[in-house]
Amino acid sequence: MKFFVDTADINEIRDLADTGLLDGVTTNPSLIAKSGKPFIPLIEEICAVVEGPVSAEVAATDYETMIKEGRKLAKIAHNVAVKVPLTPAGLKVCKELTDAGTMVNVTLCFSPAQGILAAKAGATFVSPFVGRLDDIGNDGLTLIRDLVTIYENYPHFQTEVLVASVRNPMHIIESAKMGAHVATCPPDVIRSLYKHPLTDKGLAQFVEDWKKTGQSIL
Ligand code: G3P
């Protein structure tokens, strides 16, 4: 399973890239607004830090403006994945950009039917929002299972399921069990994956016992 970080905070991105476990980055207009930085230079900076796909989302909702924005974003760096909404205009842009060799992430996917459309439009990634479905009393993970199953039934679909709106480690673990290709997670959720009290306890004991030996490895 690939890990993307869902943030536009360059310091967080640098810190997580340094772990060697980061495969990409996703941003959205809300995260860009939170960063307080100008969009295009920020995406350029992120693309220089992370080798994998960096999602940069269009701002327009009409086809004509969206395609222009998408082409401009695609020129920022070779690893930009243009993010478009799951709308008729967004999928039209998706088809055109993927045909031209640009990676596209189709976002705001909330149903298996929408996921089928994204795959037919040739999306590189589809972003189902698990947390937001949970928030309204649905089971977000059921959507992940449905999308993985559907895509497996049609090997010519090359679209990867990119689990988004991840709120906790169980979203990641369950998605991994289902075979989702990617999870994009807030930085704190990625860091929480390392934690287990028995690891801390066990390590403290090993350190203490090693001291008793009076030895040094180096
Ligand atoms: O980037 C899309 C998605 O991950 C947003 O998550 O927490 O705003 O629902 P959230």
Residues whose N, C-alpha, C, O or C-beta is under 5 A from the ligand:
A	BS01	G3P	D6 T27 N28 G131 R132 A164 S165 V166 T184
